């Protein structure tokens, strides 16, 4: 067992405030305390980061792929490992690998891969997010309409059986394709249920919140919109304090003005948090890929099907934070919370998203201009941007 690590930096953001002249004490993968920098405990290893800012690692609840791997096309342990390792290069230290609507066979393989990731303690893996197939055809987005269907008894049984094996469990559903009773059963089995890809009316949402639904998937996208006479899921999501809402901040999925309006309108305690909805393109030079046998094209920061339908996002979490800070004019601390503390709260992972005692020592080191220098998971460096390519960490 190695000795404790004492980390000091120009600034440390603990999830609530930016601290100066402060050090983190890390032991056995956890933050044990924060102390004045001059009070380093005896026997600690020392990491000095004079001109840097140390912040909590990012938590991403919607990651479809990375490093040239799309989880639907590689529902394996190696696929999950590649996705997690790739996103660590962009500051994400905990992620929900996401399975887009697919066949029952692919779902089964994804479940087994996720269960193996839990058993092996795969670094960066938080859980499995099923985005579909129980969605609305009217708001299917890029999901294959041939595979979208209402939740049947065997679907529910397969999900309930895996809820305690895959880490954190999350599923996106449309009220049109599931019942409140099915939602309640999923919640009882350990799932976080998110509403999305739906054309439901605002009045329909209450029954699903009462049944335990607590999130909304990529706010504004693939859902009924806020109108003057019908608030839709967008209006219900902003008005209902129990709902936490994911938001893709790439400038393509939602206009920055709309993002700002939503942030000011959201009722709490539920928060709006950042998701990437990243596809295999992140961390790769690929120009396109296949999803359910259809070609997805990568052009000018966008991923689309041939008809122009957006097909996930081509953005990483650090870029999303910079967008929120610089384009939405959010204070840096709030932009960071949207990528760390708020998604951790939404998924029920209290040890993530903050750097306070008893939290996991998952953090990233940022330069003054918000470039990533290194990524740490459980107090161990998993990516060093300054190291030569191929160097051992």
C-alpha positions as CSV (number, residue, x, y, z in Angstrom):
1,X,0.0,0.0,0.0
2,X,1.5,3.4,-1.0
3,X,1.7,6.3,1.3
4,X,-0.9,9.1,1.1
5,X,-0.7,11.7,-1.6
6,X,-0.8,15.4,-0.8
7,X,-1.8,17.5,-3.9
8,X,-1.4,21.3,-3.9
9,X,-2.2,23.6,-6.8
10,X,-2.7,27.3,-7.5
11,X,-6.4,26.6,-7.1
12,X,-8.5,23.6,-6.1
13,X,-12.2,23.5,-6.9
14,X,-13.8,21.2,-4.4
15,X,-17.2,21.2,-6.1
16,X,-18.5,24.2,-4.3
17,X,-15.8,26.8,-4.2
18,X,-12.4,27.6,-5.6
19,X,-9.8,27.3,-2.9
20,X,-6.3,28.8,-2.8
21,X,-3.3,27.8,-0.6
22,X,-4.9,24.4,-0.1
23,X,-3.9,20.8,-0.4
24,X,-5.8,17.5,-0.9
25,X,-4.9,14.5,1.2
26,X,-5.6,11.3,-0.8
27,X,-5.4,7.8,0.6
28,X,-6.7,4.5,-0.7
29,X,-8.3,6.2,-3.7
30,X,-10.3,8.6,-1.5
31,X,-10.1,12.2,-0.4
32,X,-9.5,12.2,3.3
33,X,-9.2,15.9,4.1
34,X,-8.3,19.3,2.7
35,X,-5.6,21.3,4.6
36,X,-3.7,24.5,4.2
37,X,-0.8,23.8,1.8
38,X,1.7,24.5,4.5
39,X,0.3,21.7,6.7
40,X,1.3,18.7,4.7
41,X,1.0,15.6,6.9
42,X,4.2,13.7,7.6
43,X,4.8,10.7,5.3
44,X,2.8,12.0,2.4
45,X,4.0,12.0,-1.1
46,X,3.8,15.5,-2.6
47,X,2.4,16.6,-6.0
48,X,2.8,20.3,-6.6
49,X,0.9,21.9,-9.4
50,X,1.7,25.6,-9.0
51,X,0.0,27.2,-12.0
52,X,-2.8,24.7,-12.4
53,X,-6.4,24.3,-11.2
54,X,-7.4,20.9,-9.8
55,X,-11.1,20.2,-10.3
56,X,-13.4,17.1,-9.8
57,X,-13.3,14.7,-12.7
58,X,-16.3,14.9,-15.1
59,X,-19.3,12.5,-14.8
60,X,-21.0,11.8,-18.2
61,X,-24.3,9.9,-18.1
62,X,-24.6,9.5,-21.9
63,X,-21.6,8.1,-23.8
64,X,-22.3,6.0,-26.9
65,X,-18.6,5.6,-27.9
66,X,-15.1,6.9,-28.3
67,X,-11.7,6.1,-29.6
68,X,-13.3,4.7,-32.8
69,X,-15.6,2.3,-30.9
70,X,-19.3,2.6,-30.8
71,X,-20.8,0.5,-28.0
72,X,-23.6,-0.8,-30.1
73,X,-21.1,-2.2,-32.6
74,X,-18.7,-3.5,-29.9
75,X,-20.8,-4.5,-26.8
76,X,-17.8,-6.1,-25.1
77,X,-15.5,-5.4,-22.1
78,X,-12.8,-4.2,-24.5
79,X,-15.3,-1.9,-26.1
80,X,-16.1,-0.4,-22.7
81,X,-12.4,-0.1,-21.8
82,X,-11.6,1.8,-25.0
83,X,-14.5,4.2,-24.4
84,X,-13.6,4.9,-20.8
85,X,-9.9,5.3,-21.6
86,X,-10.6,7.6,-24.5
87,X,-12.9,9.9,-22.5
88,X,-10.4,10.1,-19.7
89,X,-8.2,12.0,-22.2
90,X,-10.9,14.7,-22.1
91,X,-11.4,14.8,-18.3
92,X,-14.2,12.3,-17.8
93,X,-13.4,10.0,-14.9
94,X,-16.8,8.3,-14.6
95,X,-19.2,7.5,-17.4
96,X,-22.4,5.7,-18.2
97,X,-21.7,3.7,-21.4
98,X,-24.8,4.0,-23.5
99,X,-26.6,1.4,-25.7
100,X,-28.7,3.0,-28.4
101,X,-31.8,1.2,-29.5
102,X,-30.8,-2.3,-30.8
103,X,-31.8,-5.9,-30.8
104,X,-32.4,-8.1,-27.7
105,X,-29.3,-10.0,-28.6
106,X,-27.1,-6.9,-28.6
107,X,-28.8,-5.8,-25.3
108,X,-27.8,-9.1,-23.8
109,X,-24.2,-8.8,-24.8
110,X,-24.1,-5.2,-23.5
111,X,-25.4,-6.4,-20.1
112,X,-22.8,-9.2,-19.8
113,X,-20.0,-6.7,-20.8
114,X,-21.2,-4.2,-18.2
115,X,-21.4,-6.9,-15.5
116,X,-17.8,-7.9,-16.3
117,X,-16.7,-4.3,-16.1
118,X,-18.2,-4.2,-12.6
119,X,-16.5,-7.4,-11.5
120,X,-13.1,-6.2,-12.8
121,X,-13.5,-2.8,-11.3
122,X,-12.8,-1.2,-14.7
123,X,-11.6,2.3,-14.1
124,X,-13.9,5.1,-15.4
125,X,-16.9,2.8,-15.7
126,X,-19.9,4.0,-13.7
127,X,-22.8,2.1,-15.3
128,X,-25.0,1.2,-18.3
129,X,-27.6,3.5,-19.9
130,X,-30.1,2.0,-22.2
131,X,-31.4,4.7,-24.5
132,X,-34.4,2.9,-26.0
133,X,-35.8,0.9,-27.6
134,X,-39.0,1.8,-25.7
135,X,-39.4,5.2,-27.4
136,X,-41.9,7.2,-29.5
137,X,-41.7,6.7,-33.3
138,X,-42.8,10.3,-33.6
139,X,-39.6,11.5,-31.8
140,X,-37.2,8.6,-32.7
141,X,-34.4,10.8,-33.9
142,X,-31.6,8.6,-35.1
143,X,-33.0,5.5,-33.5
144,X,-33.9,2.7,-36.0
145,X,-37.7,2.7,-36.3
146,X,-37.7,-1.0,-37.0
147,X,-36.3,-1.6,-33.5
148,X,-38.4,0.8,-31.5
149,X,-41.3,-0.9,-29.7
150,X,-43.4,-0.7,-26.5
151,X,-41.9,-2.4,-23.4
152,X,-43.1,-6.0,-23.2
153,X,-43.0,-8.4,-20.3
154,X,-39.8,-10.1,-21.5
155,X,-38.1,-6.7,-21.9
156,X,-39.0,-5.7,-18.4
157,X,-37.9,-9.0,-17.0
158,X,-34.5,-8.8,-18.7
159,X,-33.9,-5.3,-17.3
160,X,-35.0,-6.1,-13.8
161,X,-32.7,-9.2,-13.8
162,X,-29.6,-7.0,-14.6
163,X,-30.3,-4.0,-12.4
164,X,-28.0,-5.0,-9.6
165,X,-25.2,-6.4,-11.9
166,X,-24.2,-3.5,-14.1
167,X,-23.2,-0.7,-11.8
168,X,-25.4,2.3,-12.0
169,X,-28.4,1.5,-14.2
170,X,-30.3,4.0,-16.3
171,X,-32.9,3.8,-19.0
172,X,-34.5,6.4,-21.3
173,X,-38.1,5.7,-22.1
174,X,-41.1,7.5,-23.7
175,X,-44.4,7.5,-21.9
176,X,-46.0,6.3,-25.1
177,X,-44.1,3.0,-24.8
178,X,-44.1,2.3,-21.1
179,X,-46.6,2.4,-18.3
180,X,-46.1,4.1,-14.9
181,X,-46.3,0.6,-13.3
182,X,-43.3,-0.5,-15.5
183,X,-41.4,2.6,-14.5
184,X,-42.1,1.8,-10.8
185,X,-40.8,-1.7,-11.3
186,X,-37.6,-0.5,-12.9
187,X,-37.0,2.0,-10.1
188,X,-37.5,-0.7,-7.5
189,X,-34.9,-2.8,-9.4
190,X,-32.3,0.0,-9.1
191,X,-32.8,1.9,-12.3
192,X,-32.8,5.7,-12.8
193,X,-35.6,6.3,-15.3
194,X,-35.2,9.1,-17.8
195,X,-38.0,10.5,-20.0
196,X,-37.0,11.2,-23.6
197,X,-37.6,10.6,-27.3
198,X,-41.3,11.3,-26.7
199,X,-44.1,13.4,-28.0
200,X,-46.0,13.3,-24.7
201,X,-48.0,16.2,-23.3
202,X,-46.9,18.0,-20.2
203,X,-50.0,16.6,-18.3
204,X,-48.7,13.0,-19.0
205,X,-45.5,13.6,-17.1
206,X,-46.8,13.7,-13.6
207,X,-47.7,10.1,-13.4
208,X,-44.3,9.0,-14.5
209,X,-42.6,11.3,-11.9
210,X,-44.9,9.9,-9.3
211,X,-43.8,6.4,-10.4
212,X,-40.1,7.4,-9.9
213,X,-38.9,8.8,-13.2
214,X,-36.2,11.4,-12.2
215,X,-34.4,12.5,-15.4
216,X,-34.9,13.9,-18.8
217,X,-32.7,12.8,-21.7
218,X,-30.9,15.6,-23.8
219,X,-33.3,18.4,-23.0
220,X,-35.0,20.0,-26.1
221,X,-33.9,17.2,-28.5
222,X,-36.3,14.5,-29.6
223,X,-39.2,15.6,-27.4
224,X,-42.4,17.6,-27.4
225,X,-41.5,21.3,-27.3
226,X,-42.6,24.2,-25.1
227,X,-45.6,25.9,-26.8
228,X,-48.0,28.6,-25.8
229,X,-50.9,26.2,-25.1
230,X,-49.0,22.9,-24.6
231,X,-45.8,23.0,-22.5
232,X,-44.7,19.5,-23.7
233,X,-41.9,17.6,-22.1
234,X,-39.7,20.6,-22.3
235,X,-42.0,22.7,-20.2
236,X,-42.7,19.9,-17.7
237,X,-39.0,19.2,-17.4
238,X,-38.3,22.9,-16.5
239,X,-41.2,23.2,-14.1
240,X,-40.9,19.9,-12.3
241,X,-38.3,20.2,-9.6
242,X,-37.9,16.4,-9.3
243,X,-36.5,16.1,-12.8
244,X,-32.8,16.4,-13.6
245,X,-32.1,17.3,-17.2
246,X,-29.2,16.4,-19.5
247,X,-28.1,19.0,-22.0
248,X,-25.8,18.7,-25.0
249,X,-23.8,21.9,-25.2
250,X,-22.2,21.7,-28.6
251,X,-24.0,24.6,-30.3
252,X,-25.7,22.3,-32.8
253,X,-28.3,20.5,-30.7
254,X,-29.6,23.5,-28.8
255,X,-29.1,27.2,-29.5
256,X,-27.0,29.0,-26.8
257,X,-29.9,31.5,-26.2
258,X,-32.3,28.6,-25.6
259,X,-29.8,27.0,-23.2
260,X,-29.5,30.2,-21.2
261,X,-33.3,30.6,-21.0
262,X,-33.6,27.0,-19.8
263,X,-30.9,27.4,-17.1
264,X,-32.7,30.5,-15.8
265,X,-36.1,28.8,-15.9
266,X,-35.3,25.4,-14.3
267,X,-37.1,24.7,-11.0
268,X,-35.1,22.8,-8.4
269,X,-33.9,20.8,-6.7
270,X,-33.4,19.0,-10.0
271,X,-30.6,20.5,-12.1
272,X,-29.6,20.9,-15.7
273,X,-26.3,19.0,-16.2
274,X,-24.0,18.4,-19.2
275,X,-23.9,15.2,-21.3
276,X,-21.8,14.7,-24.4
277,X,-24.0,12.1,-26.2
278,X,-20.6,11.3,-27.7
279,X,-20.2,8.8,-30.5
280,X,-17.2,6.7,-31.6
281,X,-15.6,9.8,-33.3
282,X,-14.3,11.3,-30.1
283,X,-10.6,10.7,-29.8
284,X,-10.4,9.3,-33.4
285,X,-9.9,10.6,-36.9
286,X,-12.7,8.6,-38.4
287,X,-14.9,10.4,-40.9
288,X,-18.0,8.3,-40.3
289,X,-19.3,5.0,-38.9
290,X,-22.3,2.7,-39.0
291,X,-25.2,2.6,-36.6
292,X,-27.8,-0.2,-37.1
293,X,-26.6,-0.6,-40.7
294,X,-27.0,3.1,-41.5
295,X,-24.1,5.4,-42.3
296,X,-23.3,8.3,-40.0
297,X,-21.3,11.2,-41.5
298,X,-18.9,13.4,-39.6
299,X,-18.6,16.9,-40.9
300,X,-17.8,20.3,-39.3
301,X,-18.4,19.2,-35.8
302,X,-21.7,17.5,-36.6
303,X,-22.7,13.8,-36.9
304,X,-25.7,13.2,-39.2
305,X,-27.5,10.5,-41.1
306,X,-27.8,10.9,-44.8
307,X,-31.0,12.9,-44.4
308,X,-29.4,15.4,-42.0
309,X,-30.8,13.9,-38.8
310,X,-28.4,14.5,-35.9
311,X,-26.8,11.2,-34.8
312,X,-25.3,11.8,-31.4
313,X,-22.6,14.5,-30.8
314,X,-19.0,15.0,-31.8
315,X,-18.0,16.7,-28.5
316,X,-16.1,15.8,-25.4
317,X,-16.9,16.9,-21.8
318,X,-14.1,19.4,-21.4
319,X,-15.2,21.2,-24.6
320,X,-18.7,21.2,-23.3
321,X,-17.5,22.9,-20.1
322,X,-15.6,25.5,-22.1
323,X,-18.7,26.1,-24.2
324,X,-20.9,26.6,-21.1
325,X,-18.3,28.9,-19.5
326,X,-17.4,31.0,-22.6
327,X,-20.5,30.9,-24.8
328,X,-23.2,30.9,-22.1
329,X,-21.2,33.2,-19.8
330,X,-21.6,30.9,-16.8
331,X,-19.1,31.2,-13.9
332,X,-16.4,28.6,-14.2
333,X,-17.5,27.0,-11.0
334,X,-21.1,26.5,-12.3
335,X,-19.9,25.1,-15.6
336,X,-17.7,22.6,-13.8
337,X,-20.6,21.6,-11.5
338,X,-22.7,20.9,-14.5
339,X,-20.2,18.4,-15.6
340,X,-19.4,16.8,-12.3
341,X,-21.5,17.4,-9.2
342,X,-24.9,17.8,-10.9
343,X,-24.7,14.6,-13.0
344,X,-23.4,12.7,-9.9
345,X,-26.5,13.9,-8.0
346,X,-28.8,13.0,-10.8
347,X,-27.5,9.4,-11.0
348,X,-27.2,9.0,-7.3
349,X,-23.4,8.7,-7.0
350,X,-22.5,10.7,-3.9
351,X,-18.8,9.8,-4.0
352,X,-18.4,11.4,-7.5
353,X,-18.3,15.0,-8.7
354,X,-16.7,16.6,-5.6
355,X,-13.3,16.7,-3.9
356,X,-14.4,16.6,-0.2
357,X,-13.7,14.0,2.5
358,X,-15.0,10.5,1.6
359,X,-15.3,11.2,-2.1
360,X,-13.4,9.3,-4.7
361,X,-10.1,11.0,-5.6
362,X,-11.2,11.5,-9.2
363,X,-9.8,14.8,-10.5
364,X,-8.3,16.6,-13.4
365,X,-5.6,19.1,-13.7
366,X,-6.3,22.2,-15.9
367,X,-4.0,24.9,-17.2
368,X,-5.0,28.6,-16.8
369,X,-6.6,28.5,-20.3
370,X,-8.6,25.4,-19.4
371,X,-6.5,22.8,-21.3
372,X,-6.2,19.4,-19.8
373,X,-2.9,18.4,-18.3
374,X,-3.7,15.2,-16.6
375,X,-6.5,12.9,-15.4
376,X,-6.6,11.0,-12.1
377,X,-9.0,8.2,-11.1
378,X,-8.9,6.9,-7.5
379,X,-5.7,9.0,-6.9
380,X,-3.8,7.4,-9.8
381,X,-2.8,9.2,-13.0
382,X,-4.5,7.6,-15.9
383,X,-3.6,10.2,-18.6
384,X,-0.8,12.7,-18.8
385,X,-1.0,15.1,-21.7
386,X,2.7,16.1,-21.2
387,X,4.0,12.6,-21.4
388,X,5.5,11.3,-24.7
389,X,3.1,9.3,-26.8
390,X,3.2,5.7,-25.8
391,X,5.0,6.4,-22.5
392,X,4.0,4.3,-19.5
393,X,1.9,6.1,-16.9
